Amino acid sequence: MKVRCGLSVAVKAALFASVFCVGSFGIAAQALASEATAAVTQTLVIEPDQGMTPIYNLIQSAKSSIDMTMYELVDTQASGLLCTAAANGIAVRVILDQNLEMSNNQAAYTQLKGCGVSVVWAWTKYAATHQKTITIDDATSAVMTLNLTSRYYSTTRDFALIENDANDVAAIESTFNADFKAQTITPPVGDDLVWSPTVSKTDLVNVINGAKDSLLIENEEMSYSTIVTALENAAKRGVKVTVCMTNDDNDYESEFEALTKAGVKISTYPDTATGFYVHAKVIVADFGTSTAKAFLGSENFSSASLTENRELGLITTTSAILTQLNATLSSDYAGGTPWTKS
């Protein structure tokens, strides 16, 4: 006689661990295993603290495919790993920017072309293809603020978020497939993706405008007036806004002056060849509250980045990621020099 086992939400874990049943329970057990397998995970990689091993390991973990979109690829170890994967029968496709970085990318393009990687120059429809992503086996994607450019690794603040969210990965892949063939697409946003040039301006302004308690920001650029105004307005309505950037020849003096007048606190690092360079593009909003969220991606606060380039970022509410980002950005801010008008 078959034994039927009912699985309520409250007891299914205990039943799975302690009861052996046939028939319908076997099906339920398979469903539970499938649920566990499908659990979404996100992992943050912090540069230069962790080094590039997590990214190299991700590339080496591929079993069937690697799809990469990269603004700048000047890393012989990374390109070598892509060639090794292709030699092992893995389908490797790479999109490299040509509008702004063709000269820097030419050596990698030639190497990859010669070792069996399907590599193409990015579509010139965009002012630049500034996106930095790696997708493995149609299952895991790294969305990054960093380029694969080894000369910058040791001194540059950057991040990568590696996730297996199926909706995000599918959206990244469908967009990659269109971009690889230079075909028009409105990129799907998955669960939390932020694409340029389609939705990034709106999404980033919404993150800033939605903040009620605090905004902690790192970015390489601060020239887009819509973002600057949103940050000013946030500070004026009582949000604690702190910004950490590299001060490159005081390029953003007028923007910094407007922000500080509104109550924004700005900490900067000098732009030196051997110094600490803030290349990250991150917003942490309302950390420590129930509505906390963070943006991380390739988008700079510039008109080109938000309205003309191919870019990709994402918004996360994962508490561990938020804690790591908040700690790192807070430390960077504390280590810089408060900006004042010269």
N, C-alpha and C positions, 0 to 999 in steps of 0.2 A: 504494500500500500504506500502511495506517495504521501509524504508529509508536506503540508503547505505552511510556509512561514511568512507572516505579515511583517513588513518592515516600516515602522513609523520613523519619522525624522528623529525622534528622541532616543530610539533604541537601536537604530540600524548599525551604528558603529560597534556596539557591544555584541550584537548578534553576529556580525561579520567576524568578530574575533573569537567567539566562543561556541557557535552552533554550526553544525555541518548538516545541511539539508540538500535535497535533490529537487529537481523540477524548477519551480518558480524561483526558489532561493538561489539556484545556480545562476539564473539570469540576473537576479538582483545583485549577486556578488560581482558579476562581470560589469554591471552598471556602476557599482561603487568603485571598482578598479579603474574604470574609464574616467569617472569623476576625478579621482586622485591624479591620474595621468594628465588630465586637462587643466589642472590648477595653474593659474597664471602666476608667474614669478617675475620679479624685476630685480636686477642687480646693478648697483652703481659702481663705476670705475672712476677713481679720482686720480688725476694726473697733475703734477708729476709724482705724487706720493706712491702710487702702486706700480708704476712702470707699465710697460706695454705687454707684459706677459699675458694678462687676461684677454687682450685683443688677439694676440698671436694664437693663443690656445683656442679661441673661438674659431678662427680660420682653420686651424688644424683639426677641429672636431667634425668638420663637414664629412658627410657620407655620400651625398649625391649631388649637391649643388652649392655654389657660392655666387651671390649677386651683390656687387659693390658699386655704389655711386660715390665718387670721391673728387672733391675740388682740387686737391693737390696730393699726389702720390710720389714722394721722394724718400722712400724707405726700402732699401734693398732686401732687408729681411722679410718685410711684408710681401713685396713683389715676388721674392723667391718662394715663399710659402704658397702663393697663388699658382706659380708655375709647377710646384711639386704636386699640388692638388690636381691640376690639369693632367699631369703625367700619370697620376693614379686613377684616371678615368672619371674624375669629378667634373661636372659641367660648370665651368667658371666663366662668368660674364662680368665685365667691368665697363663703367661709364666714367670717362675723365673729362674735366672741363678743358675747353680749348679757347674760350673767349678771353680769359684773363691769365690762364695758367698753362697754356700750350707749351711754352718753352721749358717750364719746370717739369711738366708731365711727359715730355717727349721720350726721355730715356726709359721710363717705365712702360710707356705705350709700346715702344719698339721691343723691349724685352718680353712683354706679355704676348704681343703679336707673334713673336718668334717661338714661344713655348707652348702654343696651343690654347691660350686663353682667348675667348671671344671678347675683344676690347674695341670700343668705339669712342669717338670724340662726341661729347655732349652736343645736344641740339642747340644751334645758335639762336633759336627763338628767344632764349632767356639771356639776359644781360650777362649772367654767369650761372653755371650749375655749381652752387656753393654747398649743396647737400653732402653729408658725410654719413653714409649708412653701409652696413654689411648684413646681409641676410643669408642664413645657413639652412639648407635643406627645407626651404619653404616653411620653417617652423620657428626660427629664432632670429631676431633682428637686434643689431646694435645701432642705436640712434645717438650720434656723437656731436660734440662741439669741436672736436679736434680733427685736423687733417692727419693723414699718414705721412708726416714729414719729420724725419728723425732728428734733424738739427734743432728742432724746437722742443723736443720731449722733456729735456732735463730742467728747463727753466719756465715752462708755460703752464698756467692753470687752465685745465680743461677737464671735461667729464664725458663719459659714455654711459648710457643706460641700456642694458641688455635685457630684453624681455621676450616672452613667448606668447603674448596675447594674440590669439588666432585672428581676430578681426583686424588688429593693427598690422600684423605680418601680411595678411592677404591684401590689405590696402597698399602697403609698401610694395609688394610684388606686382600688383596690377599696374601701379604707376611706373615701376621700373620697366615692365614689359613695354609700355607705351613710350617711355623716354628712350629706351634702348633702340627703338625703331623710329624715333623722331616723329611720333604720332601724338595728336592732340588728345588730352585727357583732362577731366576735372578730377583731381585726386580724391579718392574716398578718404574720409577722415577716421575710419575705424572706430575705436572706442575713445581715443584721446589724442589723435595726431593733429599737428599744426603745420600746414603746408603753405609755402609761398610759391607763386604769388597770389594764391586764391583766398585763404582765410586768415593768414597770420596776423595781419594788421588788426582785424576785428578781435581775434582771439586774445592777443597780447593786451590790447586796450581793455578788454573785458576783465582779464585777470587783475590788472592794475585798478580799474574802476570798482571792482568787486571787493577789494581789500578793505577791511574794517579796522584792523589792529596794526599790522606791520607789513612792510615790503623790504626785502633784502635782495639786492641786485648786483650782478656782475655782467658786464658787457664790454665788448671791444670798441663799440662806437656809440655815440650819443648825439646824432645829428637829425633824427626824424622828429619834427616838431610836434606831431600828434602824440608820440610817446612822451616827449618832454613835458608837454602840457598836462597829460594825464598824471604824470608823477608830481608835478606842481600842485595840481588839484587835490591829489591824495594827501599830500603834506598839509595843505590848507584846511582839509576837513578833519585833521587830527591823526592821520595815519603816520606811524613812525617809519620814515623812508630813509634807508641807507643805501648808498651806492659805492661800489669799489671798482676802480678802473685803472688801467695804465694811462698816465698823462703823457700822451704823445705830442710833444711840442706845444702843449696847451691848446690843441686843436679845438677843443670844445669849451673855450673860455666863456663865450656868451651863454651857452646852454648851462654850464656849471653855475654861472652867476645867477641866472634865472632860477635854477633849482635851489640854490642855497638861500636866496631871498625868500623862497616859499617855505623854507624850513627843512629842506632835504639835507642830510649829512653825507658828505662825499669824502672818501679816502682814496688816495692815489699812490701809484708806484711810478718811479721814473722809467722812461723808455731807454734802457741801455742794453747792449748786446749780451751782456752776461747776467742781467738782472732778472727779477721775477716779472713775468708778463701775463696780464689778465686777458686771455683769449676766450674764456668761457662766455656763454650766453645763457644766463640763468635768472629766473625770478622765483623767490620763495615768498609766498603770500600767507599772512596770518598764521605763522608757525605757532604750534602749541594750542591752537583752537580747533573746534570741531569742523571748521570749514577750510582748514589748511590745504594748500596745494602748491605745486611748483611747476614751472615751465623749464625745460632744458632742450636745447637744440642748436641748429646752425644759424639761426636768424640773429643778425645784428640789428641794432636800433638805427637803421638807415633806410632811406627811401628805396634804394636799389634792392636791399635785402628783403624788404617787406612787400614790394610791389613789382619787381622786375626779375628777380632771380628764382631759380628752382632751389628751394630750401625745405628742410624738414626738422621739426621738433615735436615734442609731445608734452602733455600735461599729466602729472602724476599726483595721486593722493596717498601713495604707499608710505606709511609712517616711518619705516626704516630709511627710505630714500630721503624723505623730508628732514629727518634728524641728521643724516650725514651731510646733506647740502647746507643746512642751517649752520652746523658746526664749522664746516670748511669756509663758508662765506663770512661768517662772523670772525673767524680767526684771520682771514685775509684782510678784512676791513680794519681790525684792530692793529694789524701789522703795517698798515700804510700810513701815509702822512695826510692829515686833514687838509683839504683843498681850501685855499683862500685866493682871492683875486690878487694878482701881482701888481 
